[in-house]
Amino acid sequence: MTFPGLDRIEALARNLDSWQRELAGKMTELEDSSAEGVSDSGLVRVTAAADGTIVSTDVNARAMRLDSYTLAEEFTTAAKRAQEAAAARVRELVGEVMADAPGGSRPADSSRVANGSRVADGSRAADDRPDWY
């Protein structure tokens, strides 16, 4: 008796080692990556790690002329932009890994939540089963 999915499972197993090596490389790249955000005036620059943690700030001396409220807004804007850029980089790397995954021909779907069961509008996805099911 032959099983229809057996060939696909065997192909997945053959590709798993190379995919794991590629995944490890992307994880290292992700850990080493950071992103910069700049305020509207360009006086404040903030760098965020891939996880969104603020790792450095740079304040132009001219920013000291700003009132405290405006300076706070400059920091907030720069930090938010840095974190958004870092998150976009993470999505990009994860998309690359998922596209190259064994059996993972679908592009990463950013509308799904972590467990993959709901789409952005809260409705249930048409078919939440993995490709190999």
N, C-alpha and C positions, 0 to 999 in steps of 0.2 A: 504494500500500500504506500503510495506517495502522498506527501502533504504539500499542497500548493504553496504555502508560505515558507517551506524549508529552504528553497534556493535563495530567497531574499534574506533569510536569517543567516545563512552561510556567507553571503556577500557582505552583510553587515559585520559579521565577526572578522572577516578578512581585512576590512577597512578600519576596524576599531583602533588598532595600534597606531597607525599613522594619524588618525584623527586625534587621538589622545596626545600625541607629540605636538601636533598643531595647536591644540587647546592649551597645553602648557605654555607654549610660546606666546599665545595671545594673552594668557593670564599674566605672564611676566610683563608684556607690553602694557597691559592695562594697569598693573601695579606701579609701573614707572611713568605713566602718563599724568599730565596735568593740563589745566586749561586756564587761560587768563581772561579776566573781565576788566573792562575799562569804563569809568564813569563818563557821563555825557561831556563833561568839560575836559576829560583827558588828564585830570590832575590826580586821580586815584586809580591805581592798578591793583587788582587782587588776583592771586593765583590759588586755584582749588585743585585738590587731588581728585582722582577718579571717583572716590566715595563722597565727594562734596565737601570734605574737610578743607577749611581755609589754611593754606600752608605759608603764604607770605602776602605782604601788602607793601605797596610803594606809594608814598605820598610826595607829590611835587611840592617844593617849598612855597609856591604861590598858593597852594590850598590853605595855608595858614591864615590867609587874608579872609577866608570865608567865615561866616558865622557858624556856630556849632550845629544848628539845624541843617543848613545846607551841606556842611561837611559830612554829617551823618547820612544824609540822602545820597551823597556821592559814594560813600562806603557801601551803603546798602545796594545801590545800583550796580556797582562794580562787582560786589560779592555775588549777587544774584546772577549776573551775566557769566561769571566764572563758573558757578555751579551748573548753570544751564549748559554751558559749553562742555563741561566735564561729563555731564549726563548724556549729551549728544554723542560724545566720543565713546562712552560705554555702550550705547545702543548700536553704534556703528560697528564696534568690535564684536559684540555679541551677534549681530546680524551676519557678519562675515563667518563666524564660527558655526552658526546654525545653518547657513547656506552650504557650508562645506561638510557638515555632519553626515555620517553614513545614513542614507535614507532621508536626509533632510533637504529636499529640493525646494520646499516652501520657504519664502522669505520670512524673516522674523515679523511677527504680528504684534505691533506695539499696542493694539487695542485690547489685548487680553491681559488679565491680571496674572499674578504669579502662578496661580494654580491652573491657569489656562481654561477656566470653565466659564468665564463671563466676558462679554465684549464691553466696550466702553459705555454703551448706553444702558448696561445692566441686564440686557436680554441674554438668553442662553444662546451660545453659538450653535450653528446647525449640526456640526459633528465635531465633538471634542476628543474623539479617539485619536491616538497617535497614528502616524503614517503606516506603521507596521502592523496595525491591528487587523 
